[in-house]
Amino acid sequence: MSSSEYSFIFSSLGSKQPNNTRKVHIRRLYDILQLCIQRQDWARAKHAWAILARCREVDWRAMWSTSVLLLGEGGAQDELTQINEDRVRFLSIMMRQHPDERESILKELVLRLIHAGMHRRALEQLDLYLPSYPYQDNPVLHVYAGLVTLYLAQPENDVSSETNYRTGWDLNLVRDAQAHFERARIVDPSNVVAEAFLSQLPGATEPARDRHSPESDDDTMRVDETVQARKRTRTGSTAGRDRMLLATMNRERSQ
């Protein structure tokens, strides 16, 4: 069979037709890997990936997202903490070894740090890179920084149904969050997440008399259901707050 007669399910490795038997086997193995991932057959997927990563034709560093996906998938529920820590460690290494993908890796690293409950470390990572180019012009990273900062600004045991920025909130962090959202809106005026949170924050750091003045239009503000849901940033247990934060960040990443 000539090389032109080979057919594969998934495009990969430059999508070039293999010109020898070894490359045919590698392409077949890549198909097996992707099929196993689609079927959530993690044991076989990990085995296929372990072989592919050792092939000189495969740039495993460029496929770091596959490694993150497979690292820990299929593990027991009580191993989630260790799994997240392993993913964080791997992504930290990739940040140093794969500079061309640092922006994408940083986004994933922040999400994994949140999953691991390391919110302050996530903010430290963002604060480290955001002042420099090209990160300073990435609206998603600014939204991430705003969300994590706003999360950390909240009172520890706030379970109220309404947000009151003067009751236990760290106003310095609230201002920082507002600055990040504003920067994200400048870079990307169509960013709905930044716009939604900025619609909640005006007046949050102003004197109380201004918020309740006759000229204030807070009482007449109307927001859609999505924005109204975000108004209650802290509504229950720590696990529930983490889920809310991660859901918003995942929505921003998918846009």
N, C-alpha and C positions, 0 to 999 in steps of 0.2 A: 504493500500500500504506500503510495507516494505521500509526502508531507502535506500536499494540498488537499488530501482526502480526509485528514483528521478534523474532527469536530469536537468542540468543547462546550460545556454548559455556561461557564463564567469566563469573562474576559479578565486577563491578568498578565503580569510580567511583560507589559508592552503589547500584549495581544498579537505577538508575532507568531507565525506558524513555526513550530519546532522543526529543526533540521536534523535531529538525531534522536535516537531512542531514549536517551537520558532525559532530554527536554520534554519528550512526550510523556514520560512517567511523571515528571514534575508537574506538568499541566493537569494530568489526570488526578494527581494527589491534591492539587489546589481545588479542583472540582469537588473532591471528596470532603475537603476541609469546609468549603462553603455549604455543601449540602448538610453536613453534620451540624453546623452552626444553625442553619435554618430549621433543622429538626430538633435542636437543643440536645443533640447527642454529644454531650460535652466530653465524655471519655474518649470517643473516637476522634473528635475534633482536636483535642489536645495531643493525641498520638500523631495525627497527621501534621499538626503544626510543629511538633518537636522534630519531625523529619525535615520538613520544609526549611525551618530556620537554620538547619545545618548545611543546606545546599548553597554553594557559592553563587548560583544564579539568582538567589532570592535575597533581596535587601531587607532583612527582617526589621531593621531600624525604621525603614520607611513604612512598615506595616505595624507600627507600635500600637495602633488602636486594636488590632486583632489580639495582640498579647494582653492588653488590658482587659479585653472582653473575656478571654479564656482564663485569665489568672483568677482562680478561685471559684469560677462558675461550676455548679454542681456540688459545691461543698455543703456541709451541714449548717443549719441555722445558727448554731452556737459558735460557729467559726467566722461569722461575718466581720467581727472586729478585727481579727487577724488578717482576713482577706483584704479589707479596706486598707489596713496598714501596709500590706505587701504591695498593693496597687500604688499607694502613695510613694513608697520607696522606689518602685520601678519607674514611675513618672518623673520623680526627682532626678534619677539617673539619666533618663531620656532627655530632660531639659538641658543637661550638660553635653550629651553626646550627639544630639540631633538639633543643632541651632536653627536650621531652616524651618523646623516645625514648632518652634518654641511657643508661638502664639496659640496654636491649637492645643499643644500639650498643656500649656498653662491653664486654659479653660477646663480641660479634663482634670487637671490636678486640683484646682479649686473645688470642683464638684466632689471629687473623692475625699478631700479633706473635710468637706461638710458631712459627707456620709459617715466619716470616721469620728465626727463630733469635734473636730479641731477647727473651730470657727476663727479663732484669733490667728492661728497659723495661716489659714486661708487668706485672711486680710493682710498679714505680713507679706505673703508672697505677692499679692496684688500691689501693695505699697512699694515693694522692691522694684517691680518692673514698670508700673504705670508712668512714672515720671520720664521714662526714656522712650525713644523712637524704636520700633513702630507701635509699641503698645499704647502710647498716649493717644493714638488716633483710632483705637479699636473700641467702638461703642459697646460691644458685648462685655468687654472686660470692665469698663466703667460701670455698667449696670450691675455686674457681679459685685464690684466693690461697694456700690451703693446699697445693694441688698444685704450684704454681709455686715456692713457698718450699721445699717438701720436695725438689723437683728441684734447686734451687740449693744446697741443703745437702749434697748428695751429693759424695763424693770425685770428682775429675776422672777417674781411671782405675780406678774400681771395677768389676770384672767378676765379682765373686764371686757365688755362687748364693744366699747367705744374707745378710740385712741385719744388719750390726753397727754400731750407731749410734756406737760409740766408736772406730771405726777410720777416722779422717780426716773424719768428718762434722762439720759446723758445728752444734753443739748449740744455739746461740742461734737459728739459723734453724729447727731442729727444733722448739724450743719455740714459735716464732712460728706454724709450720704447725699444731701441735697446738691452739693458741689459736683459729686460724681454723676448724678442723674442729669444735671444741667450740661456737663461736658458731653455725656452720651447724646443728649438732644442736639447739641451744636454739631457734633460729628455726623449724626444721623437724625435729621428732623422728623423722620417717619417712625422712630422707635417708640412703639406703643407702651412698652413697659416703663421706660423713663418718663414718658408723658403722664402715665397713670399715677405714678408715685409723686411726681411733681405737683399734680393736681391736689394731692393730700397735704403736701408739706408747706405751701405758702402760709406764712403767719405762725408756723410752728416755733420759730425762734424769735418772734417779735414779742414786745411787751403784751401782757394779757389784755390791757385796756384797748389795744388796737384790734384784737381778735373779736371783741364784743362791741365795737363801735357801731353806730348806726350805718356807717358807710360800708361795713363789711358785707360781702355777698356770700359768706359761708353758708348762711341759712337757706339761701336760694340755689345753692349749687346742686346740680343734678348730674349724677354719674351713672354710667351703665352698670350692669350686674357684675362685670369683671372687676371694675374699679372698686365697686362697693365691697366686694369680697376681700380685696386687698386692704381695705380700711382697717380690718381687724387682724393686724399682723401677729399679735400674741393672743391666742385663744385656746389655752389648755395646756396640756403636758408638753414637756420638752420634745418628745418624739413627734407630737403633732405639729409643733412649730417648725421642726426640722423638715418635715414632709412638705409644709407650706412653702418654705424657703426653697427647697430643692425643686418643687413643681414649677415655681416661677422661674428659676434659673434654667431649668430644662426647656421651658417654653421659649425663653429668650435665645437659647442656643439653637433651637430648631428653626428659628425665623431666618 
